[in-house]
Amino acid sequence: MRGLRIGELAARAGVNLQTVYYYERRGLVPAPPRSAANHRLYSERDVLRVRFIQRARRLGFSLAEIGELLSLRARPGARCGEVLVRARSKLAQIDRRIAALRRMRRALGRLVQECEGSLPATDCPILAALQGAEQAL
């Protein structure tokens, strides 16, 4: 029985060994058959699956969400619309995160402008705002 050992799978997929083990523990990569020497033997499909997971992670999908996507892909009656719903939801989540980051940037930018940098730290307006002036944030 010829298959890819875990190091070969990891190298081909561009991840480290621990990532493969982790995905396997999380159920995202099925447990592979083993050789007579008890080595895990992965297939080319497993390489593609790990790459799929990595691409989805880069787009911001959580491992639970990726599990759902993988299930949809494997389910015979699943429709692309079901994937679209999840992708739109992820996009809305990203938009909310971007809006929150912009608010954080504006607030921190105001604090940086207020600080001249030459005062003692005890009089620092940035530290004072962090101490309790919620309205500044």
MODELLER restraints for C-alpha pairs under 7 A, 6 or more apart:
rsr = mdl.restraints
at = mdl.atoms
rsr.add(forms.Gaussian(group=physical.xy_distance, feature=features.Distance(at['CA:3:A'], at['CA:41:A']), mean=4.67, stdev=0.5))
rsr.add(forms.Gaussian(group=physical.xy_distance, feature=features.Distance(at['CA:3:A'], at['CA:42:A']), mean=5.32, stdev=0.5))
rsr.add(forms.Gaussian(group=physical.xy_distance, feature=features.Distance(at['CA:3:A'], at['CA:43:A']), mean=5.71, stdev=0.5))
rsr.add(forms.Gaussian(group=physical.xy_distance, feature=features.Distance(at['CA:4:A'], at['CA:41:A']), mean=5.13, stdev=0.5))
rsr.add(forms.Gaussian(group=physical.xy_distance, feature=features.Distance(at['CA:4:A'], at['CA:42:A']), mean=4.74, stdev=0.5))
rsr.add(forms.Gaussian(group=physical.xy_distance, feature=features.Distance(at['CA:4:A'], at['CA:43:A']), mean=6.04, stdev=0.5))
rsr.add(forms.Gaussian(group=physical.xy_distance, feature=features.Distance(at['CA:5:A'], at['CA:39:A']), mean=6.82, stdev=0.5))
rsr.add(forms.Gaussian(group=physical.xy_distance, feature=features.Distance(at['CA:5:A'], at['CA:40:A']), mean=5.87, stdev=0.5))
rsr.add(forms.Gaussian(group=physical.xy_distance, feature=features.Distance(at['CA:5:A'], at['CA:41:A']), mean=5.15, stdev=0.5))
rsr.add(forms.Gaussian(group=physical.xy_distance, feature=features.Distance(at['CA:5:A'], at['CA:42:A']), mean=6.17, stdev=0.5))
rsr.add(forms.Gaussian(group=physical.xy_distance, feature=features.Distance(at['CA:6:A'], at['CA:17:A']), mean=6.72, stdev=0.5))
rsr.add(forms.Gaussian(group=physical.xy_distance, feature=features.Distance(at['CA:6:A'], at['CA:40:A']), mean=6.51, stdev=0.5))
rsr.add(forms.Gaussian(group=physical.xy_distance, feature=features.Distance(at['CA:6:A'], at['CA:42:A']), mean=6.97, stdev=0.5))
rsr.add(forms.Gaussian(group=physical.xy_distance, feature=features.Distance(at['CA:7:A'], at['CA:17:A']), mean=6.33, stdev=0.5))
rsr.add(forms.Gaussian(group=physical.xy_distance, feature=features.Distance(at['CA:9:A'], at['CA:42:A']), mean=6.88, stdev=0.5))
rsr.add(forms.Gaussian(group=physical.xy_distance, feature=features.Distance(at['CA:9:A'], at['CA:47:A']), mean=5.82, stdev=0.5))
rsr.add(forms.Gaussian(group=physical.xy_distance, feature=features.Distance(at['CA:10:A'], at['CA:16:A']), mean=5.48, stdev=0.5))
rsr.add(forms.Gaussian(group=physical.xy_distance, feature=features.Distance(at['CA:10:A'], at['CA:17:A']), mean=5.72, stdev=0.5))
rsr.add(forms.Gaussian(group=physical.xy_distance, feature=features.Distance(at['CA:10:A'], at['CA:20:A']), mean=6.71, stdev=0.5))
rsr.add(forms.Gaussian(group=physical.xy_distance, feature=features.Distance(at['CA:12:A'], at['CA:47:A']), mean=6.63, stdev=0.5))
rsr.add(forms.Gaussian(group=physical.xy_distance, feature=features.Distance(at['CA:13:A'], at['CA:47:A']), mean=5.49, stdev=0.5))
rsr.add(forms.Gaussian(group=physical.xy_distance, feature=features.Distance(at['CA:13:A'], at['CA:50:A']), mean=6.17, stdev=0.5))
rsr.add(forms.Gaussian(group=physical.xy_distance, feature=features.Distance(at['CA:13:A'], at['CA:51:A']), mean=5.52, stdev=0.5))
rsr.add(forms.Gaussian(group=physical.xy_distance, feature=features.Distance(at['CA:23:A'], at['CA:29:A']), mean=5.61, stdev=0.5))
rsr.add(forms.Gaussian(group=physical.xy_distance, feature=features.Distance(at['CA:24:A'], at['CA:30:A']), mean=6.01, stdev=0.5))
rsr.add(forms.Gaussian(group=physical.xy_distance, feature=features.Distance(at['CA:24:A'], at['CA:31:A']), mean=6.24, stdev=0.5))
rsr.add(forms.Gaussian(group=physical.xy_distance, feature=features.Distance(at['CA:28:A'], at['CA:67:A']), mean=6.06, stdev=0.5))
rsr.add(forms.Gaussian(group=physical.xy_distance, feature=features.Distance(at['CA:29:A'], at['CA:46:A']), mean=6.95, stdev=0.5))
rsr.add(forms.Gaussian(group=physical.xy_distance, feature=features.Distance(at['CA:32:A'], at['CA:40:A']), mean=5.85, stdev=0.5))
rsr.add(forms.Gaussian(group=physical.xy_distance, feature=features.Distance(at['CA:32:A'], at['CA:41:A']), mean=5.82, stdev=0.5))
rsr.add(forms.Gaussian(group=physical.xy_distance, feature=features.Distance(at['CA:32:A'], at['CA:42:A']), mean=5.75, stdev=0.5))
rsr.add(forms.Gaussian(group=physical.xy_distance, feature=features.Distance(at['CA:33:A'], at['CA:40:A']), mean=6.02, stdev=0.5))
rsr.add(forms.Gaussian(group=physical.xy_distance, feature=features.Distance(at['CA:33:A'], at['CA:41:A']), mean=5.72, stdev=0.5))
rsr.add(forms.Gaussian(group=physical.xy_distance, feature=features.Distance(at['CA:34:A'], at['CA:40:A']), mean=4.58, stdev=0.5))
rsr.add(forms.Gaussian(group=physical.xy_distance, feature=features.Distance(at['CA:34:A'], at['CA:41:A']), mean=5.53, stdev=0.5))
rsr.add(forms.Gaussian(group=physical.xy_distance, feature=features.Distance(at['CA:35:A'], at['CA:41:A']), mean=6.54, stdev=0.5))
rsr.add(forms.Gaussian(group=physical.xy_distance, feature=features.Distance(at['CA:53:A'], at['CA:66:A']), mean=6.60, stdev=0.5))
rsr.add(forms.Gaussian(group=physical.xy_distance, feature=features.Distance(at['CA:56:A'], at['CA:66:A']), mean=6.72, stdev=0.5))
rsr.add(forms.Gaussian(group=physical.xy_distance, feature=features.Distance(at['CA:69:A'], at['CA:83:A']), mean=6.83, stdev=0.5))
rsr.add(forms.Gaussian(group=physical.xy_distance, feature=features.Distance(at['CA:72:A'], at['CA:78:A']), mean=5.66, stdev=0.5))
rsr.add(forms.Gaussian(group=physical.xy_distance, feature=features.Distance(at['CA:107:A'], at['CA:137:A']), mean=5.41, stdev=0.5))
rsr.add(forms.Gaussian(group=physical.xy_distance, feature=features.Distance(at['CA:111:A'], at['CA:125:A']), mean=6.93, stdev=0.5))
rsr.add(forms.Gaussian(group=physical.xy_distance, feature=features.Distance(at['CA:111:A'], at['CA:126:A']), mean=5.52, stdev=0.5))
rsr.add(forms.Gaussian(group=physical.xy_distance, feature=features.Distance(at['CA:114:A'], at['CA:125:A']), mean=6.66, stdev=0.5))
rsr.add(forms.Gaussian(group=physical.xy_distance, feature=features.Distance(at['CA:115:A'], at['CA:124:A']), mean=6.70, stdev=0.5))
rsr.add(forms.Gaussian(group=physical.xy_distance, feature=features.Distance(at['CA:115:A'], at['CA:125:A']), mean=5.90, stdev=0.5))
rsr.add(forms.Gaussian(group=physical.xy_distance, feature=features.Distance(at['CA:115:A'], at['CA:126:A']), mean=6.74, stdev=0.5))
rsr.add(forms.Gaussian(group=physical.xy_distance, feature=features.Distance(at['CA:129:A'], at['CA:136:A']), mean=6.27, stdev=0.5))
